[in-house]
Structures are given as structure tokens and as C-alpha cells.
Amino acid sequence: MRLFSRLFQASMLFLLVPAVQQSQASTPVDINVDRDGVLLQGKFYSVEGTGTFPTTILLHGFPGNEMDVLGIGGKLSQAGINTLTFNYSGTYQSQGQNSFGNTQKDIQAAFKFIHQSENIRKYNIDTTRIYLGGWSYGGGMALTYAANHPEVTAIFSVAGTDHGEFMREYIRNPDFQKMIDDIFASLTVPAGPVRLAKGATPKEVAEMGFDKLNPYLDLRKGASLLALKNILLIGGWDDVNVTIDHHILPLYRLLKKQKAKHVRIVAFQDDHAFSNHRAGLAQTIIDWLKSISNSSFILETPPLNNSMQ
């Protein structure tokens, strides 16, 4: 019964994500991110002032919302860090269809947006200081992308889902499987804001074989590559959705085993939405970004590659 209760609470995450995020005040600029003809709707939180500024690509949870991510984007811009957010392909007003693979392509499109000369000038972007981060689904997707892309050297993950652990639980636990299937049914059109690609539901992924997808969706498999980077992992002790014990600590331990020298872990006494520590959460990220921004560890990012998506 206790396990079932925990899984029920975890399932509610997907239904509550939009509500807990949309309360954040913000004044971003609307943008379109072009992913090879698929237009993604986004927001750009621009720093006011002269000169050039570091810039963060900030990824939503799933399915996210059409505003900020836990209020982090607005706080970063106030602290002198440009921030770009966008809705994943196949969600809300973004075109296309949603899947793990398409999300990885979406992230690459966001990097291309930031490196376009007209956007560099318009938003005063310092291309030597580009960072990637996300919450929940987005935290896991950020780490997966970084494992596949050596040019991404600094990543923060807020209660980031290890999708390898998620799929293992889905496959081995019938109660969890049924609840997740019901949740996905409620999120997809016409009931919800998500248009899934064929083969993108957890059920279809399990039937096809999770191991046939990008191997670094299982974050533990990418530990040796991630160990070379600067990483901030943030969790909530009261988070029953992405638990520190099952999603965050195992990755941290593997990174340390791989002799990672630039990994930091921070935990708040809070739930998955960090309802009681939004200001502290944002400040932790700001302090970390500023510390690495002044560090020689972060080098100018080379041209984007076309490695595994």
C-alpha cells in the first residue's frame, strides 16, 4: 500500500506541472525556434544593460507550460544571465510530434538559435558562456544531450528524471505501468496538450526495447562522458516523483567513481515542485552559474556537432 501511494503521488506530477509553474511572473520576449522547419514556440528572458551576457537554455518538465520554469528564467535574467525556454515539439503551440528523440533535436535547435549571428546581436549573447539546464523531464534531457555533445560543458539538473530508471520501474511494476499509461492518455490530444509521435508512449518504448533508443537516456550509462563536465545536481528530500535515492544519488556516485572533479549536489527539504524554496532554488543556480562563469573550466564552445540525437 505504501508503494502504491508513492506511485500515485508520482503520477500526479504529470497533471500538476502546468499549475505549479504558471504562477510565476515574467516579462519575456516571444520567440520561434526553427528545428529544420518545425517551429517551436519559446520565450527569451533578456538581460537589460550593455555588453554581452551568459545565456542558459532552460528546459521544461513534461509537458511543461507556456511560461517560465519554476520562475527560474525570470530570476536568471534579473541576475544578468539571458535565458531561453521553449515548448517541446508536439506540445502546446509548438509544431511537430513529441518523443525522446525529437526532444534531443529540439535542444540542438535551441543551441543553433543562440549561435545565429542576428540573435547574438539582438540579445547580447556571449557565446563563450552558454549553459544548459532543466527541471524534471528537462533535467534528464539536458544531461542526455550533454553526454552526446562534448561541446556542452556545463549543465544543471533540477530533480532531473533518469529515464533509464523510469523505464525500469515502468517495466517491472504493473501498478506503476497502468498509472503512467493512464496519465499519457490524459495528456495527449484531444484531452491534453501533447501530440505524441508513433512509438513514443512508454508502452510502445517498452515493447520496442528501451535499449534501442539513445543509450544515454539511461544517465548512468553516460556517467563516463558526463564526468568530464561541470554539473550541478539538485534534488528534494520530500520529492516522491524523482527521488534522490533512485534518480540523483546513483548518478552522483557513478560520476564520482569516474573521478568527476566538477560535480556538485544540493538537496532542499522540499517536494518535486520546490514549492517552499523557489527563491533559494533560483539563487543556488545563479551562484553556481556565476562561479563557473568566472572559472577557466568553461571554454568557448566549438561548433555544434551532429552526434547522436
N, C-alpha and C positions, 0 to 999 in steps of 0.2 A: 504493500500500500504506500509506503514511504517513497519507493522508487517511482510508482505511478504518479504520485503527487508532484514529485520533482519534474517528471517528464511533462505533466500537464502545464506546470508553470513555464517550462521551457517553450512549449508550443505556443503559449500566449505571446511570446516575443514577436512573432511574425505579425500578429494582429495589432499590437500596441505600438510598434515602431513609429508609424506616422504621427500618432497623437503626441508622443513624448518629445518629438523633435520640432513640430511646427510652432510651438510656443515661443521659439527663440526670435527675438527682434533682430533685424538685419537690414542693410541698405546696399545690397549687391547690384551689379550690372548683369542683365540677362545676356547670355552668350549662346552660340551654337558651335558645338564641336563636331567637325566633319570626320566621320570614320569611313573613308572610301565611299562617300555618297550616302551613308546612313547618318542622319543628323541627330545629334544628342543635345537635349536641352540642358543648359547649365547656368551657373551663377559664378561671377567673378567678384571677390571681395578685394577691392583695390586699396592700397595704402595711399593716403594723402601726403603729398610732400614732393620734394625734388630729389633727384638722384635715382639710383636703381635699388631694387629690393629683392630679398629672397622670396621664393614662391613655393607654395605647397599645393600638391594635388591631394584633395581630401575626399575620401570615398565613403559613400553612404552605407548603412546597413541594408538589409533586404526586406522589402523592396525600396526602402528609403522614403523620401518625400520630395517636395519641390522647393524646399527652403534650405536651411542650414543643417549641419550635422552636430547635434548636441550643443549648438551655439558656438562651436569651436571656430568656424570660419570667420565670424564677425570678430571674435576675440583676437585671433591671429592678426587680422588686418589692423586692428587698433594697436597692436604691439609692433607693427612695422613689417609684417610678413604677408605678402599677397597670398590669396587662397582661391583656388579653383575647385568648384564642386560640379557634378553633373549627374543626371539620371541615367542609369544603365540602359543600354539598348533594350527595347521591348518593355520599358516601364514608363508609366505616366505619358508625357508628351514626346518622349524620345522615340525615334523610328526604330525599325528592326525587330528582332526577336531576342529573348533573353536566354543565356546559357553561360556555363562556366567559361567556355572558350571565348564567347563574344564579350564577356566582361573583361577578359585579358586584352582583347583587341581595343575595347573602349579606353582602357588605361593608356595604351600606346598612342591612341588618337589624342588624348589629353596632353601627353608629352609633346606630340608634334605641334599642337596648338600653342603651347608655351614657347616653343622654339621658332615659331614663324616670325619673320622679321617685323611685320606690321604689328603683331601682338607684343613683341618685345618693346617696341617704341611706345605703343599705346598704354601699356600697363607698367612701364618702367621695370621690366623683369631683369634681374641679374641671373644670367644662365649658368653661372658658376655655383649658384646656390639654389638648387632645385630639390625638393624633398617630396616624399610620398608617404601618405598615412591614411588610416581609415578606422572605422568602428564596426565591430561585429563581422558580418559578411565582408565588409570592405577592408577590415583589418587583415583578415585571412587572404583576401585577393591581393592586397598590397604586398604581403610577404611572398606570395606565389610569384607575382610579377617580378619582384626584386631577385628571387632565386634564378629566374630565367634571363635576367638582364643585368649584366655586370656593371653597366653604366649607372645604375641606380645604387647609390652608396649609403643613403640614409633613409630609414623607414621607422615610422611609429605605428603601433597596432594597439588599439583600444578595445579590450575584450574581443580580440580577433578570433574568429572561428577557424579551427584547424579542420578543414573539410575532409581530411582523411579520418580523423576521429569521429566526425559527424556521420560519415557513411558507414564506418564500422559499427557504430551504435544503431544506425538505421537497419543494417543487415541482420544484426544479432538479436534485436529486441522487437518482437511483433507489436507490442503496445506503442512503442515509440514510432514504429513504421506507420501504423494506422493513423496516428495523430498527425504526423508530418504529411501524409497523403491528403488528409482532410484539409490541412492548412493550405497546401498548394492549390487544392481545388478552389478554396475560397479566395485565393489571391489572383488567380488567373481570370482573364476576361471570359464572360461578361461580368462576373461577380466582383472582380478586383482590377487593379491597375497593371497587371503583368501579362505580357504576351510571350509565352514560352516557345522556344524552338523545339522541333521534333527531337525527342531523346533527352530533353533537359530536366524532366522531373526526377526526383530521387529514385523513384521506382524504375524508370527507364534506365537511369545511370547504373543502378544495381544489376539490372538484367543484362545490360550490355557489358558490364565489367568496369568498375571504377578505375582499375589499373590500366585501362586502355586510354584514359584521358591524360592530360598533362600530369606527369608524376609528382610535380611539386605542389599540386593541390593538397597533397599529404605533406604538411610542412616539415614533418620530421625527416622526410626523405631529402629535403633541401637544406638540411642543417649545415652541411659542409660548405655549401655555397653562401648561405646567409651569415656564417661565422666570419666572413671577410668584411662584413658591413657594419655600419653604426646603427644599432637597433634599440628602440625603446618599446618595451612590452608593458602594457598597463592592464590590470585586472581588478575585479571587485570581489571582495571576500564573500559577499552575500549574493553573488551572481549565480543563479541556478541554471542559466542558459549556456553560457560559455564559462564553465567552471575553471578556476585557477588550477585545480588538481588535474583535470583531464585535458585541457587545451593549452594552458600557458606554461605551467611549470615543466611538463615533459619537454617542450621545445627549448625552454631556457636551459634545462640540464644538458640537453644534447648540444646546444650552442657552446656551453662551457666545456663540454667534453671535446669539442672540436677546437678548443683553445681560442674562442672568441674573446677579443680584448675590448670590444666597444659595445657590449650589450648591457642594458640596464633594465631592471624590472621594478615596477612600482605597483603597490596594491592599495586600494581605498576600501574602507569599511562601507560598501555600498552595493547596489544591485546592478543589473546589466545596463540600465539607462543612466547610471550615476546621478540619480535624481537629487541627492543631497550634496553633491560635490562638483557641480558643473564648473564653478569658478576655479576651484582647486585643480580640477582636471585640465582645464584650458591652460592654467598657469604652469602646470607641470610640463605640458607640451611646449609652451613658449620658452620656458627656461632651458629645456633640453635643446630645442632648435637653435636658440641663441648661443648655447655653449658649443655646439658643433659648428655653427656658422663661423665662429672665431677660431676654430681648430684647423690645423693643417691636414687633418684626416680627410676632410671633404675636398675633393679635387674637382676641376672643371669636368662636366660630364661630356664624354665623347659622343659622336653622332649615334643616333638610335640604331640598334641593330634589329634584325628580323629573326631572332631566335625564337624558340618555342613560344607559342601564344597560349 
